[in-house]
């Protein structure tokens, strides 16, 4: 088990060539499942979009690095609509207010704990109380109802379920895994029951057919003399000159009619290009909620500006498209 802060900043290493490709920049959370679905990668290279690693392509997360099989496991975010959809929801979990089911605000969240073995699900969330009289600790996943953008909704009795320290939380998590494993393995119980012996059944044997009789039947079935040709099949004969001219005139007229139809542009856009085109159409007209800077500190777009095609081009050219996608409003 690891916390988000332990994962963010880790080098990303491809075991295929042993090279460090980049570092983990942030995590994309699926609020409906309570899982980490994608890892955003900072490769240090200015790109037109951004790189993400789907969770199922991660081989492991260790103390030193997050490992993947090969560099191709990193995908452009514009090619994964699910990643952009989750990123637009901007569920961070960290720094959100903690609200009980009955509507009491008791504090806010700190770091999040993640099962780094296989599912990458959120197993717990650090609780920071708003008042000194309330104890702090880790909220177990069983006490969490909803992961929201601004609120973490929890059960009313979550205070009683808090686990005081990360070490105690990890021990309890390991115990739960052992219990689940023991439940999954249930030894077979001997009942003393045995299957009754199968009774011999008489098998009806068809009488043997003499070989000569079989050959006679085969000859009768496949006799060419008895074959009736398909009456609907006609051999094309040569047409007369008048018929040929009429057919040619019809063909030319049809061709001219089709040439007069408006020519449609071929749809040669790839899936990624088509998605980016739709994304552009969606963003144009929206308002930017955060000033976005380039790598040199210059302003690309100011907060409050209305997004245009030119702004999208400028942001994309500076490798800040993800930042724009995460900071806009209607």
Phi and psi in degrees as a GROMACS rama.xvg file:
@    title "Ramachandran Plot"
@    xaxis  label "Phi"
@    yaxis  label "Psi"
@TYPE xy
-137.696  160.089  UNK-2
-93.7537  163.547  UNK-3
-61.1755  -38.7186  UNK-4
-67.2084  -27.3982  UNK-5
-74.0845  -26.7546  UNK-6
-86.0365  -43.3503  UNK-7
-64.0043  128.618  UNK-8
98.7726  -10.6295  UNK-9
-67.3244  143.13  UNK-10
-65.8979  146.721  UNK-11
-103.7  120.151  UNK-12
-119.072  131.826  UNK-13
-90.4713  121.337  UNK-14
-77.3629  -12.6398  UNK-15
-65.3885  -43.3275  UNK-16
-121.078  -1.95836  UNK-17
73.6878  16.0622  UNK-18
-96.3351  148.13  UNK-19
-85.6116  122.091  UNK-20
-93.6275  -30.7022  UNK-21
176.814  -158.207  UNK-22
-132.677  154.711  UNK-23
-72.4477  120.693  UNK-24
-92.8044  -42.3568  UNK-25
-162.813  173.58  UNK-26
-116.896  141.122  UNK-27
-105.562  118.85  UNK-28
-99.2932  135.64  UNK-29
-95.5012  102.555  UNK-30
-66.182  -35.4031  UNK-31
-66.8399  -31.7029  UNK-32
-100.941  -16.4195  UNK-33
68.6265  41.2502  UNK-34
-130.615  162.077  UNK-35
-92.2777  113.077  UNK-36
-94.8145  -27.757  UNK-37
-144.238  150.544  UNK-38
-114.666  121.758  UNK-39
-83.2947  132.331  UNK-40
-112.055  135.121  UNK-41
-104.332  107.529  UNK-42
-90.0271  -6.69379  UNK-43
79.7634  0.0373698  UNK-44
-111.387  132.817  UNK-45
-66.4971  118.675  UNK-46
-120.536  164.102  UNK-47
-75.1158  -22.8378  UNK-48
-130.666  -96.1234  UNK-49
176.341  152.672  UNK-50
-100.311  137.704  UNK-51
-133.468  150.036  UNK-52
-113.529  117.403  UNK-53
-60.4094  141.972  UNK-54
-57.6653  -33.2912  UNK-55
-70.6371  -12.75  UNK-56
-95.0701  -2.24789  UNK-57
-80.7455  126.743  UNK-58
-79.6473  -38.0583  UNK-59
-176.196  161.029  UNK-60
-125.654  108.824  UNK-61
-104.946  -169.592  UNK-62
-69.9081  -30.0148  UNK-63
-100.454  -35.9582  UNK-64
-153.583  160.29  UNK-65
-98.5013  125.758  UNK-66
-108.722  144.411  UNK-67
-130.688  167.913  UNK-68
-71.2597  -47.9112  UNK-69
-153.489  162.733  UNK-70
-58.0692  -28.8268  UNK-71
-66.2651  -10.7247  UNK-72
-71.9333  -13.1703  UNK-73
-89.2167  126.783  UNK-74
-115.603  153.672  UNK-75
-69.0558  135.185  UNK-76
-64.3094  -28.3448  UNK-77
-67.7545  -15.8218  UNK-78
-89.544  -4.77956  UNK-79
-123.744  90.3405  UNK-80
-55.4002  -35.1465  UNK-81
-62.3211  -37.5462  UNK-82
-67.6365  -41.4836  UNK-83
-66.9532  -39.6127  UNK-84
-61.6619  -43.8888  UNK-85
-67.9675  -37.91  UNK-86
-66.0202  -36.3609  UNK-87
-66.4373  -29.5905  UNK-88
-70.2661  -24.6845  UNK-89
54.9138  50.1306  UNK-90
-86.5863  112.538  UNK-91
-105.358  -25.1766  UNK-92
68.6471  -48.0067  UNK-93
-69.7822  135.596  UNK-94
78.5988  14.5822  UNK-95
-99.0092  158.851  UNK-96
-78.8894  147.371  UNK-97
-100.524  118.132  UNK-98
-118.186  130.59  UNK-99
-79.4462  166.624  UNK-100
-60.1259  -32.2594  UNK-101
-88.3864  2.33002  UNK-102
99.5001  18.3879  UNK-103
-94.6363  128.699  UNK-104
-92.1136  116.465  UNK-105
-115.467  -6.88601  UNK-106
164.815  -156.374  UNK-107
-140.38  172.738  UNK-108
-95.1631  152.822  UNK-109
-110.796  -124.193  UNK-110
-75.8315  161.87  UNK-111
-115.576  146.875  UNK-112
-104.206  135.197  UNK-113
-127.561  136.307  UNK-114
-74.8438  106.235  UNK-115
-92.7524  13.2179  UNK-116
-87.4277  -46.8771  UNK-117
-148.696  -54.3393  UNK-118
-84.2617  -21.8157  UNK-119
56.2264  36.4681  UNK-120
-86.2935  154.216  UNK-121
-78.452  120.345  UNK-122
-98.1267  -18.5093  UNK-123
-171.401  162.09  UNK-124
-134.632  133.049  UNK-125
-67.9534  135.049  UNK-126
-110.687  126.353  UNK-127
-114.223  108.426  UNK-128
-68.9993  150.688  UNK-129
-82.0826  -23.7746  UNK-130
-120.778  150.272  UNK-131
-67.8929  -22.5379  UNK-132
-77.1742  -9.67704  UNK-133
-102.041  134.3  UNK-134
-76.8239  153.605  UNK-135
-97.5005  172.531  UNK-136
161.107  -160.284  UNK-137
-114.34  125.863  UNK-138
-80.8034  118.742  UNK-139
-70.8731  156.931  UNK-140
-58.8025  -31.7768  UNK-141
-64.725  -20.1892  UNK-142
-95.3156  -3.64704  UNK-143
-95.1114  129.314  UNK-144
-96.1176  -48.4474  UNK-145
-141.86  135.95  UNK-146
-96.2107  106.587  UNK-147
-107.253  171.989  UNK-148
-68.0037  -40.2202  UNK-149
-115.766  -10.8706  UNK-150
-136.55  144.033  UNK-151
-109.404  111.749  UNK-152
-90.1898  128.622  UNK-153
-128.657  167.237  UNK-154
-67.2298  154.581  UNK-155
-63.7859  -29.922  UNK-156
-97.4144  23.7159  UNK-157
-63.6554  -27.7033  UNK-158
-59.0973  -40.0482  UNK-159
-70.3044  -20.8612  UNK-160
-95.135  -2.75156  UNK-161
-60.7483  140.663  UNK-162
-105.483  128.166  UNK-163
-68.7272  -44.1284  UNK-164
-124.754  154.944  UNK-165
-59.4799  -37.2753  UNK-166
-65.2448  -41.5611  UNK-167
-66.1393  -36.8507  UNK-168
-65.027  -41.8992  UNK-169
-65.859  -38.6283  UNK-170
-63.6861  -43.4133  UNK-171
-65.4322  -37.3643  UNK-172
-63.7633  -42.5174  UNK-173
-64.5435  -39.5788  UNK-174
-62.9518  -40.5662  UNK-175
-62.9977  -40.4137  UNK-176
-63.1799  -40.1876  UNK-177
-64.9535  -41.1267  UNK-178
-63.57  -41.275  UNK-179
-63.8038  -40.5057  UNK-180
-64.7723  -38.4624  UNK-181
-70.4325  -32.4641  UNK-182
-70.129  -38.0911  UNK-183
-62.9161  -31.2987  UNK-184
-102.858  105.775  UNK-185
-117.993  114.303  UNK-186
-64.7185  148.41  UNK-187
-70.2059  139.548  UNK-188
-101.777  130.446  UNK-189
-76.416  129.884  UNK-190
-107.772  -8.59351  UNK-191
79.8002  0.888418  UNK-192
-83.3593  136.122  UNK-193
-130.497  147.944  UNK-194
-68.4901  136.79  UNK-195
-64.7097  148.064  UNK-196
-64.2594  136.189  UNK-197
-66.5776  130.968  UNK-198
-80.5551  143.827  UNK-199
-68.799  131.936  UNK-200
-112.931  140.53  UNK-201
-76.2598  131.071  UNK-202
-103.447  121.257  UNK-203
-72.4278  125.484  UNK-204
-107.246  125.212  UNK-205
-69.3029  143.155  UNK-206
-63.5632  142.991  UNK-207
-68.8717  139.49  UNK-208
-98.1966  129.201  UNK-209
-56.6702  142.198  UNK-210
-58.5494  -42.3771  UNK-211
-64.0729  -39.6937  UNK-212
-64.0611  -38.7669  UNK-213
-63.7249  -42.1613  UNK-214
-65.0853  -37.233  UNK-215
-63.7923  -40.7513  UNK-216
-65.9702  -41.6256  UNK-217
-61.5035  -41.554  UNK-218
-64.8626  -37.6787  UNK-219
-66.9814  -38.9611  UNK-220
-68.5565  -39.2364  UNK-221
-106.103  24.4511  UNK-222
-70.3209  126.365  UNK-223
-69.7541  -30.41  UNK-224
-63.6106  -31.1573  UNK-225
-85.934  0.268736  UNK-226
-78.0656  126.504  UNK-227
-98.817  119.854  UNK-228
-66.4551  154.414  UNK-229
-68.7006  116.8  UNK-230
-69.8241  -20.8677  UNK-231
-79.4421  -9.8387  UNK-232
-86.8987  125.251  UNK-233
-123.956  137.754  UNK-234
-84.3533  126.75  UNK-235
-66.9982  130.026  UNK-236
-101.487  163.833  UNK-237
-67.1206  138.388  UNK-238
-90.3564  159.127  UNK-239
-73.2737  167.957  UNK-240
-65.1245  -35.9284  UNK-241
-66.1403  -42.8315  UNK-242
-65.2088  -38.6309  UNK-243
-64.8016  -41.3319  UNK-244
-65.4937  -40.1617  UNK-245
-64.0136  -42.0578  UNK-246
-63.9693  -39.6273  UNK-247
-66.1483  -39.994  UNK-248
-63.433  -40.1725  UNK-249
-63.4498  -40.7877  UNK-250
-64.1835  -42.697  UNK-251
-65.6254  -41.6748  UNK-252
-62.7373  -42.4677  UNK-253
-62.4564  -42.3014  UNK-254
-63.9802  -41.9818  UNK-255
-64.4426  -38.2819  UNK-256
-65.1619  -39.66  UNK-257
-70.4183  -32.8223  UNK-258
-69.1784  -26.9256  UNK-259
-78.3898  -13.6367  UNK-260
-67.3294  146.742  UNK-261
-62.0086  134.147  UNK-262
-79.8919  127.032  UNK-263
-95.4137  141.23  UNK-264
-69.3806  137.324  UNK-265
-66.8155  143.225  UNK-266
-89.2965  87.8577  UNK-267
-102.323  8.88687  UNK-268
-71.9124  136.924  UNK-269
-75.5071  170.223  UNK-270
-60.8717  -39.9467  UNK-271
-66.7746  -42.2801  UNK-272
-66.9306  -39.1113  UNK-273
-64.1405  -41.1796  UNK-274
-65.4348  -41.7206  UNK-275
-63.9281  -37.8656  UNK-276
-62.235  -43.3731  UNK-277
-67.2191  -36.5649  UNK-278
-63.7381  -40.6473  UNK-279
-61.7144  -46.6461  UNK-280
-60.1745  -34.5758  UNK-281
-72.3157  -39.6779  UNK-282
-75.8273  -33.8886  UNK-283
-59.4057  128.626  UNK-284
97.7494  -14.3728  UNK-285
-79.1337  163.604  UNK-286
-102.953  134.063  UNK-287
-75.2095  133.033  UNK-288
-104.398  -0.0514013  UNK-289
-148.848  135.38  UNK-290
-67.8035  129.946  UNK-291
-110.362  129.542  UNK-292
-109.831  154.784  UNK-293
-86.4838  -179.326  UNK-294
-66.1742  -19.3993  UNK-295
-92.217  -1.25054  UNK-296
94.6362  -1.36938  UNK-297
-77.7514  151.532  UNK-298
-81.6308  125.773  UNK-299
-88.9891  -46.1705  UNK-300
-150.051  138.977  UNK-301
-89.4383  151.491  UNK-302
-61.2691  134.942  UNK-303
98.326  -14.3686  UNK-304
-71.5204  150.577  UNK-305
-88.0737  131.837  UNK-306
-71.1523  129.717  UNK-307
-122.024  173.503  UNK-308
-60.2569  -39.7131  UNK-309
-64.1504  -41.2572  UNK-310
-62.5194  -42.6117  UNK-311
-61.1664  -42.7315  UNK-312
-62.4732  -43.2636  UNK-313
-65.0575  -43.6048  UNK-314
-64.6285  -42.698  UNK-315
-64.9922  -41.1537  UNK-316
-63.8246  -25.9382  UNK-317
-96.7843  7.75604  UNK-318
69.7592  29.69  UNK-319
-117.916  23.2988  UNK-320
-63.5986  -39.0523  UNK-321
-60.3574  -41.767  UNK-322
-64.2381  -37.6803  UNK-323
-67.2242  -43.0498  UNK-324
-60.2023  -31.1841  UNK-325
-88.1707  -7.47733  UNK-326
-135.108  73.2424  UNK-327
-148.786  164.655  UNK-328
-144.429  165.194  UNK-329
